[in-house]
Amino acid sequence: MSNIELEVNGNLYGGWKSLRVDTSMNQFAGAFGFTATDLFPGNFGRWKIKMGDECTVVLNGEVLITGYVDQISIGYDSESHNIQIAGRDKTADLVDCSFYNNVNEWKNISVRSIIKRLVTPYGILISVDPSVEPELAKK
């Protein structure tokens, strides 16, 4: 059976009632969402998670997402008490930002160079398939 955990501030959380992890080449930022009871198996302390905390989603020891907690929702009724935790990977910084620079136009520059200039301030490493980057037209 697979073991999926959320690591936040050095603490591992598991025992989920439901979970969702979305990663795809068709979406810019990976996302996750977990639901658990207010207390989780093996640890009866309070959840030590805040919005904006850095986190990793780990499946059987392999990191699937490195990002941030975006939402925390607590729900309860006469029969249950749940906590929902959701977030996105670090590329969400690019989704949520604006590019501020005095460059109005880029000419004769590779796709790789443009992407690198956009993501460097956020500490995101890139890998561009050479087939995506045609040779620049020589004028």
N, C-alpha and C positions, 0 to 999 in steps of 0.2 A: 504494500500500500504506500502511496506517495505521502510525503510529509512536507507541508508548505507552512512556512513561518514568516512572520513580519519582525524584522529587527529594527528597534528604535532605541537610541541612546544606550546601546550595549545590552538591551534586554530583548530576549526572544519571546514572541507571543505566538501561540498556536491554539489548537482545539476549536477551530472555526465551525460554526453552524452552516455558514455558506461563504463562498468566496468567488471572486471573479478577477482574472488577470487577462488584460487585453494588450497584445503586442502584435504589430503587423507592419509590413512594408507600406501599407496603404494609410497608415495613421502616423502623424508626426510624433506624438508623445504616447508612450505606453501608459496604461492606467491599471489600477487595481482597486478592489473593494472587498472588505471582509466584514462579516457579521459574527459576533460571539455573544455569549452571555456576559453579564457585567464582570463576573469572576471567571477565570479560565483554569483548566485542570492543572494541578501541580503548584499553583501559586494563588493564594487568596488575598494578595495585596491589591491595592488600587492600580488602575491603569496609569502608567507614567508616560502618556503620549499627549503632545500638544500640536495644534495646527502649526504647520511650517517646519516641524521636526524633520531632519534628514532620516531616511529609512532605506532598507533593502527588503525585497521580497525574495525569499530563498526557497527553492524546491529541491529537496533531497540533497542539500549542501551546495547547490548551484544557484548563483545569483541571477534572477530573472529581470529585476528592475532595481535601479538605484535612483531614488528620487526624494519626494517630499510628501508629507501628510497634508492633504488639501481640505479634508472634511472630517469632522467627528460628530456623530449624531447619537444621542441616547434616547431610547424609547422604552416605555414600560406600560404594562397593564396589570390586571389582577392576577395574571398567570405567568408573566415573564418580565425580564429586565434585560434588554439588549444594548449592545454598543456597535455602531457601524463606523468603520474607519476606511477612508478612501484617499487616493492620491494619484500622482502621476510621476513619470520618470523625469530626470533632469532636463530633458529637452523641452519640458513645459516652460522653462525660462524663456526659450526662444518664441514659443507660442504667445506668451503673455507680454513680450517686450516690444519696444520700438528701437530701430537702429538710429542712433544719433551720431552723425559725423558730417563733416562739411563736404563730403563727396556727393555730387549730384548725378554723376554718370561714371560708369566704369567702361573703359575701352581697352581692347587688346589685353585682356586679362582672362586667365583660365577660370572655369567653373570652380575648380578646387580652391583657387586663391580667393575667390569671392566668398565661398562657404567658410573657409578658414577665418577670414576677417570678421564674418558675422558671428561665429561661435566661440572664438578665442576668449572674449571677455567672460564667458560663462564656464570656462574650463572643460569644454566638451571636445573630445578628440574625434577626428573624422577619418573616414576611409572612403575614397571615391574610386569607383571602378573606372579604369582607363577608357573603357569603351563608351562611357558617358561623356567624355571630355574630348570633343573634336578639336583638331588643330585650328588655331586661330587663322583667320584669313590674313594673308600678308598683303599689305597695301604699299 
